Amino acid sequence: MSDKRITIGVIGSGAMGSGIAQVAATAGHEVFVYDNNSAALDKSKTALQVVLNRLVEKQKLAKEAADDILKHIKYVSSLSDLKSCGLVVEAIIENLSVKQKVFSELETIVQAECILASNTSSLSITSIASGCTKPERVIGIHFFNPAPLMPLVEIIPGLATSDEVTVGSKKMIDSWGKTTVLAKDTPGFIVNRVARPFYGEAIRIYEEGFADFATIDWAMKEFGGFKMGPFELMDMIGNDINYTVTETVWTQMFFDQRYKPSLTQKRLFEAKRFGRKSGQGYYNYSEGASIPQPKKDEELGQGIFHRVLYMLINEAADALYLKIASKEDIDLAMTKGVNYPKGLLKWADQIGVEKISDVLQDMYDEYAEDRYRPSVLIKRMAADKITFY
Ligand SMILES: NC(=O)c1ccc[n+]([C@@H]2O[C@H](COP(=O)([O-])OP(=O)(O)OC[C@H]3O[C@@H](n4cnc5c(N)ncnc54)[C@H](O)[C@@H]3O)[C@@H](O)[C@H]2O)c1
C-alpha cells in the first residue's frame, strides 16, 4: 500500500485538504483534489504555488522538486474524476450527514479496493462508515494542522474496518514520512482527548484566582518546558475551535465531568474573542496593547505546572487503561502531535506514579468533583509500585 503508483484523491481543498494534497504529491503520488466550491479550488492552487515558491526562495526545496509537486496535483471539478484513486482522503466540512452523503456517492465511483478515509477531528469513523455498503474499507486518517509541517497522523479504524485496510493505510502514511499512531474510534482519538487538561485545568486555575493568564503560561514554559503556554496556544488555535472541540469531546463522552468545558472560554467564544485571528482572546493583540507580565514566583509556578501535568498524566493513563492506544503511541502522539517536551507516561515514571496518585487522590478528596478522579490504572500501579516502562 506504499506504492507510489497509487493515485490519491482528496475531497475538500480547504486548510487540511490542501495540506494533505501537498504531502501526498511530495511523496511522489499523482493527486486529484476535488472541492464543490470552485473558488476554494483556485485558492488552494494559488496558495500551494506561494508556499512552494517560498520554500524554493529559502533554498529548502529545489525548483525542479517544486515543479514536480505542482505537476502531480490536478484540481478537478467532479467527484467522478476520482474513479482511478486507490486512496481517497475526505477533508470537507465537519458535518456527519454531509460526509455520509459524500462517502455514499464516492462508493459508486471508485474501484472496489479503494480505501475511503476521513480526516474528521470529532466525528466517529463508525458513524461515517455506517452509511456505506462496504464499511470495511472506511477508516480515519487524521492529520494535524498544518499537514505538511505536523509529523503526526492518527490512524483510526472504525468498528467494521478490515485489518488489511488499517495496515495498508498506516503503511501508506508512513511512506509519506509521517509518524503514525493507531487510535480507537473514541471522542478526540488520542491527542484531542489527552490534551484537554492542558487547557481545562489551566483555565480552572485562573478561575479559582490562583494566577492570571500570563503567569500560568510562564509556569508551563519555565518549569514544564512546553513551547507555548495554554492561553497563548488557545489564542493561536482559536477559541472558537478549541471551545468546540472541548464541548464535542464532553458531550460525546456522555457528559463525563472530567471533560466539562469552562464558562470562561465559552464567554470568549460568545464575544468572538477567538484569539490572534480576531485581534483579542485571552490576550489583546491590537497594536499598542500592553503585554501582561507574569508573576515570577517559583513556588506558585511549580504548583501550577504540576497540577496541570498531573491532570494530563491522569488522562494519558486512563486512555491507556481504556485501550485507546498503546503506551508508546500515546507518548508519540503528544510529542509529535502537540509538541509536548516529553511523553506523558515516560514523564509519569520519572516523577513516580505513587506521588502522582497521592496528589490526584488529595485533589479528588478536597474538591469532591469527578473531574479529579484518579485513573484506576494510576491507583493500581501505585499500589503495586510498578512503572509504565
Ligand atoms: N483545521 C484543522 O485544524 C483541522 C485539523 C484536523 C482535522 N480537521 C478536519 O478536517 C476537515 C476539514 O477541515 P478544514 O479546516 O480543512 O476545513 P475548511 O473549511 O478549511 O475546508 C473545507 C473545504 O471543504 C469544501 N466542502 C464542503 N462541503 C463539501 C462537499 N460536500 N464536497 C466537496 N467539498 C466540500 C469547502 O468548500 C472547503 O473548501 C474537517 O473534518 C475537520 O474537522 C481540521
The ligand as an SDF file (V2000), in Angstrom:
LIG
                    3D

 44 48  0  0  0  0  0  0  0  0999 V2000
   -8.4620   22.8400   10.6190 N   0  0  0  0  0  0  0  0  0  0  0  0
   -7.9100   21.9860   11.4770 C   0  0  0  0  0  0  0  0  0  0  0  0
   -7.1250   22.3710   12.3530 O   0  0  0  0  0  0  0  0  0  0  0  0
   -8.2060   20.5170   11.3520 C   0  0  0  0  0  0  0  0  0  0  0  0
   -7.2730   19.5870   11.8560 C   0  0  0  0  0  0  0  0  0  0  0  0
   -7.5130   18.2240   11.6950 C   0  0  0  0  0  0  0  0  0  0  0  0
   -8.6830   17.8030   11.0800 C   0  0  0  0  0  0  0  0  0  0  0  0
   -9.5940   18.7310   10.6030 N   0  0  0  0  0  0  0  0  0  0  0  0
  -10.7950   18.2280    9.9120 C   0  0  0  0  0  0  0  0  0  0  0  0
  -10.5610   18.3170    8.5200 O   0  0  0  0  0  0  0  0  0  0  0  0
  -11.7930   18.5960    7.8330 C   0  0  0  0  0  0  0  0  0  0  0  0
  -11.6410   19.8560    7.0090 C   0  0  0  0  0  0  0  0  0  0  0  0
  -11.2690   20.9200    7.8310 O   0  0  0  0  0  0  0  0  0  0  0  0
  -10.6540   22.2820    7.2330 P   0  0  0  0  0  0  0  0  0  0  0  0
  -10.1610   23.0590    8.4150 O   0  0  0  0  0  0  0  0  0  0  0  0
   -9.7350   21.9860    6.1230 O   0  0  0  0  0  0  0  0  0  0  0  0
  -11.9750   22.9800    6.6650 O   0  0  0  0  0  0  0  0  0  0  0  0
  -12.0900   24.1530    5.5850 P   0  0  0  0  0  0  0  0  0  0  0  0
  -13.3380   24.8660    5.9050 O   0  0  0  0  0  0  0  0  0  0  0  0
  -10.8100   24.9170    5.5240 O   0  0  0  0  0  0  0  0  0  0  0  0
  -12.2450   23.3740    4.1850 O   0  0  0  0  0  0  0  0  0  0  0  0
  -13.3180   22.5510    3.8750 C   0  0  0  0  0  0  0  0  0  0  0  0
  -13.4850   22.5180    2.3620 C   0  0  0  0  0  0  0  0  0  0  0  0
  -14.4500   21.5180    2.0350 O   0  0  0  0  0  0  0  0  0  0  0  0
  -15.2500   22.0090    0.9670 C   0  0  0  0  0  0  0  0  0  0  0  0
  -16.5220   21.2900    1.0050 N   0  0  0  0  0  0  0  0  0  0  0  0
  -17.5350   21.4270    1.8860 C   0  0  0  0  0  0  0  0  0  0  0  0
  -18.5270   20.5630    1.5960 N   0  0  0  0  0  0  0  0  0  0  0  0
  -18.1220   19.8550    0.5150 C   0  0  0  0  0  0  0  0  0  0  0  0
  -18.6950   18.8090   -0.2400 C   0  0  0  0  0  0  0  0  0  0  0  0
  -19.8940   18.3220    0.0580 N   0  0  0  0  0  0  0  0  0  0  0  0
  -17.9860   18.3010   -1.2720 N   0  0  0  0  0  0  0  0  0  0  0  0
  -16.7700   18.7980   -1.5880 C   0  0  0  0  0  0  0  0  0  0  0  0
  -16.1880   19.7930   -0.9060 N   0  0  0  0  0  0  0  0  0  0  0  0
  -16.8470   20.3110    0.1410 C   0  0  0  0  0  0  0  0  0  0  0  0
  -15.3660   23.5020    1.2030 C   0  0  0  0  0  0  0  0  0  0  0  0
  -15.6740   24.1840    0.0300 O   0  0  0  0  0  0  0  0  0  0  0  0
  -13.9780   23.8370    1.7580 C   0  0  0  0  0  0  0  0  0  0  0  0
  -13.1020   24.2340    0.7240 O   0  0  0  0  0  0  0  0  0  0  0  0
  -12.8650   18.6480    8.9200 C   0  0  0  0  0  0  0  0  0  0  0  0
  -13.4540   17.3760    9.0370 O   0  0  0  0  0  0  0  0  0  0  0  0
  -12.0650   18.9880   10.1700 C   0  0  0  0  0  0  0  0  0  0  0  0
  -12.6870   18.5170   11.3420 O   0  0  0  0  0  0  0  0  0  0  0  0
   -9.3590   20.0680   10.7080 C   0  0  0  0  0  0  0  0  0  0  0  0
  1  2  1  0
  2  3  2  0
  2  4  1  0
  4  5  1  0
  4 44  2  0
  5  6  2  0
  6  7  1  0
  7  8  2  0
  8  9  1  0
  8 44  1  0
  9 10  1  0
  9 42  1  0
 10 11  1  0
 11 12  1  0
 11 40  1  0
 12 13  1  0
 13 14  1  0
 14 15  2  0
 14 16  1  0
 14 17  1  0
 17 18  1  0
 18 19  2  0
 18 20  1  0
 18 21  1  0
 21 22  1  0
 22 23  1  0
 23 24  1  0
 23 38  1  0
 24 25  1  0
 25 26  1  0
 25 36  1  0
 26 27  1  0
 26 35  1  0
 27 28  2  0
 28 29  1  0
 29 30  1  0
 29 35  2  0
 30 31  1  0
 30 32  2  0
 32 33  1  0
 33 34  2  0
 34 35  1  0
 36 37  1  0
 36 38  1  0
 38 39  1  0
 40 41  1  0
 40 42  1  0
 42 43  1  0
M  CHG  2   8   1  16  -1
M  END
$$$$
